[in-house]
Amino acid sequence: MRTAIIGQGYVGLTIAVGAASAGHQVIGFDVNDALVAQLNASMSHIEGVSGDEISRFIAAGTYLATSDPALLDGSDVIVIAVPTPLDEARNPDLSFVYVASDLIEAHVKSPALIVNESTSYPGTLRKEVAARITVIDHLYASSPERVDPGNTQWGTKNTPRLIGGLTPAAVAKAKEFYESFCDNIIEVSSPEVAEAAKIFENTFRQVNIALVNEFAQIADALGISGREVLDAAATKPYGFMAFNPGPGVGGHCIPVDPSYLAHVANEVGVPATFIKRANEVNLAMPAYVVKRVVAGAGGSINGKKVVVVGVSYKSNVADTRETPAAAVIDLLREQGASVTWHDDLVATWRGEDSSPINGADIAVVVTKHDGVDVNAIKACSYVFDCTSSIAGADGI
Ligand SMILES: NC(=O)c1ccc[n+]([C@@H]2O[C@H](COP(=O)([O-])OP(=O)(O)OC[C@H]3O[C@@H](n4cnc5c(N)ncnc54)[C@H](O)[C@@H]3O)[C@@H](O)[C@H]2O)c1
């Protein structure tokens, strides 16, 4: 099928490669000209997709990146994979979805299957995408992406894929498309069910992470090891699922998606109390980390050299979106510390470059990537570890 993917970020490029590997003719459309040039030069910007793969598909004529919306026309399938962030007031910002829909309206003159993979609240496909596109009678389906960047066990092929369409014809076409590169397709009765399932999955994680973050603080105040308690609880073979405490939540999904659910819940008059409380607990974790660092370092870090190790939101990825490391660094600086950060994967962030670990008085490990120099961390006179992976260190 001639397939256009709108947005060539984590989700869009991953789907582009999946579709190209199944033999579809893929156009990777993105408004970022520099990214388009990079992709056409076979350079990947995400973990999980290699430059070699892109190069192979370009050579075979099954992949082309472009910023020309005219190339969207003539597609059998158009997948929308654009950001769905929060605005300043932490409400859903669907502006990227609107721009993508308007581009389809303006440029696509023959009927296609339009699939939205961007995460959003139930009703988005029907009311915010299909309702904006009036010129042509397209087919519409929702298939929320569940990709977990850096996960080597679960990828596009073997993660079950949800599909909900506005019509049976849309479901049939979406199944035909996704079955060509995904092992397990699960049809649900409406796009709203598919959309809600995705945000509920991430809300489940957000709430449970908040619960374990709060528990870690309770355990510490009780003078027992929260981690040991969690390991003990996890020996129960049923009815318990382990989540790890940490410095907060980051990335495009867990800190963001639940607020989409809270937004629609509010509209229908059901307050999403768990989401609100979980947000508060998770957003307060950087302050808790800094409080513990100050206490552990003897009551003051004023004038101390502190290195924050790992600033991406999770290990072995370079993604710094919504990373709790930002608040940890800012709060450490408010305490008068001289703060640098070390992260070879991120390298440059917020106008600063990654610095060596060596020479710091205090190391605060926010994220631990494979291969980080643990001996250099241990050489600091005080180590606070949010990842529970540095033996003998203080931490959450
Ligand atoms: N990253 C993840 O792990 C993940 C997992 C599941 C779902 N999602 C969801 O998928 C969606 C996309 O997320 P992402 O992580 O791929 O974002 P991303 O920021 O990595 O990529 C989005 C891309 O879309 C481009 N873009 C923005 N507006 C555009 C437009 N009008 N036309 C063409 N391109 C446009 C941007 O330039 C960018 O390259 C979001 O809704 C997100 O919540 C993300």
The ligand as a Tripos MOL2 file, in Angstrom:
@<TRIPOS>MOLECULE
LIG
   44    48     1     0     0
SMALL
NO_CHARGES

@<TRIPOS>ATOM
      1 N1          7.4210    8.2540   22.3090 N.am      1 LIG1
      2 C1          6.7290    7.2530   22.7860 C.2       1 LIG1
      3 O1          7.2600    6.3990   23.4830 O.2       1 LIG1
      4 C2          5.2670    7.0900   22.4890 C.ar      1 LIG1
      5 C3          4.6700    5.8530   22.7420 C.ar      1 LIG1
      6 C4          3.3310    5.6810   22.4400 C.ar      1 LIG1
      7 C5          2.5930    6.7480   21.9350 C.ar      1 LIG1
      8 N2          3.1920    7.9620   21.7140 N.ar      1 LIG1
      9 C6          2.3530    9.0250   21.1640 C.3       1 LIG1
     10 O2          2.6190    9.1480   19.7770 O.3       1 LIG1
     11 C7          2.5140   10.5220   19.3460 C.3       1 LIG1
     12 C8          3.8110   10.9550   18.7050 C.3       1 LIG1
     13 O3          4.8290   10.8940   19.7000 O.3       1 LIG1
     14 P1          6.3700   10.8240   19.3350 P.3       1 LIG1
     15 O4          7.0550   10.3640   20.5680 O.co2     1 LIG1
     16 O5          6.5580   10.0820   18.0650 O.co2     1 LIG1
     17 O6          6.6770   12.3770   19.1040 O.3       1 LIG1
     18 P2          8.0420   13.0000   18.5170 P.3       1 LIG1
     19 O7          8.1090   14.3680   19.0810 O.co2     1 LIG1
     20 O8          9.1700   12.0480   18.6870 O.co2     1 LIG1
     21 O9          7.7560   13.1080   16.9640 O.3       1 LIG1
     22 C9          6.7240   13.8610   16.4270 C.3       1 LIG1
     23 C10         7.1470   14.3400   15.0540 C.3       1 LIG1
     24 O10         6.0200   14.9710   14.4600 O.3       1 LIG1
     25 C11         6.4920   16.0780   13.7180 C.3       1 LIG1
     26 N3          5.3520   16.9340   13.4650 N.ar      1 LIG1
     27 C12         4.7410   17.7890   14.2920 C.ar      1 LIG1
     28 N4          3.6900   18.3460   13.6550 N.ar      1 LIG1
     29 C13         3.6470   17.8230   12.4150 C.ar      1 LIG1
     30 C14         2.8050   17.9880   11.3040 C.ar      1 LIG1
     31 N5          1.7570   18.7830   11.3360 N.pl3     1 LIG1
     32 N6          3.0770   17.3100   10.1880 N.ar      1 LIG1
     33 C15         4.1430   16.4760   10.1330 C.ar      1 LIG1
     34 N7          4.9760   16.2560   11.1560 N.ar      1 LIG1
     35 C16         4.7200   16.9320   12.2900 C.ar      1 LIG1
     36 C17         7.5910   16.6590   14.5590 C.3       1 LIG1
     37 O11         8.4600   17.4620   13.7810 O.3       1 LIG1
     38 C18         8.2690   15.3880   15.0890 C.3       1 LIG1
     39 O12         9.3180   14.9550   14.2440 O.3       1 LIG1
     40 C19         2.1210   11.2840   20.6020 C.3       1 LIG1
     41 O13         0.7310   11.3720   20.6670 O.3       1 LIG1
     42 C20         2.6290   10.4020   21.7240 C.3       1 LIG1
     43 O14         1.9270   10.6050   22.9210 O.3       1 LIG1
     44 C21         4.5140    8.1410   21.9590 C.ar      1 LIG1
@<TRIPOS>BOND
     1     1     2 1
     2     2     3 2
     3     2     4 1
     4     4     5 ar
     5     4    44 ar
     6     5     6 ar
     7     6     7 ar
     8     7     8 ar
     9     8     9 1
    10     8    44 ar
    11     9    10 1
    12     9    42 1
    13    10    11 1
    14    11    12 1
    15    11    40 1
    16    12    13 1
    17    13    14 1
    18    14    15 2
    19    14    16 1
    20    14    17 1
    21    17    18 1
    22    18    19 2
    23    18    20 1
    24    18    21 1
    25    21    22 1
    26    22    23 1
    27    23    24 1
    28    23    38 1
    29    24    25 1
    30    25    26 1
    31    25    36 1
    32    26    27 ar
    33    26    35 ar
    34    27    28 ar
    35    28    29 ar
    36    29    30 ar
    37    29    35 ar
    38    30    31 1
    39    30    32 ar
    40    32    33 ar
    41    33    34 ar
    42    34    35 ar
    43    36    37 1
    44    36    38 1
    45    38    39 1
    46    40    41 1
    47    40    42 1
    48    42    43 1
@<TRIPOS>SUBSTRUCTURE
     1 LIG1         1 GROUP 0 **** ****
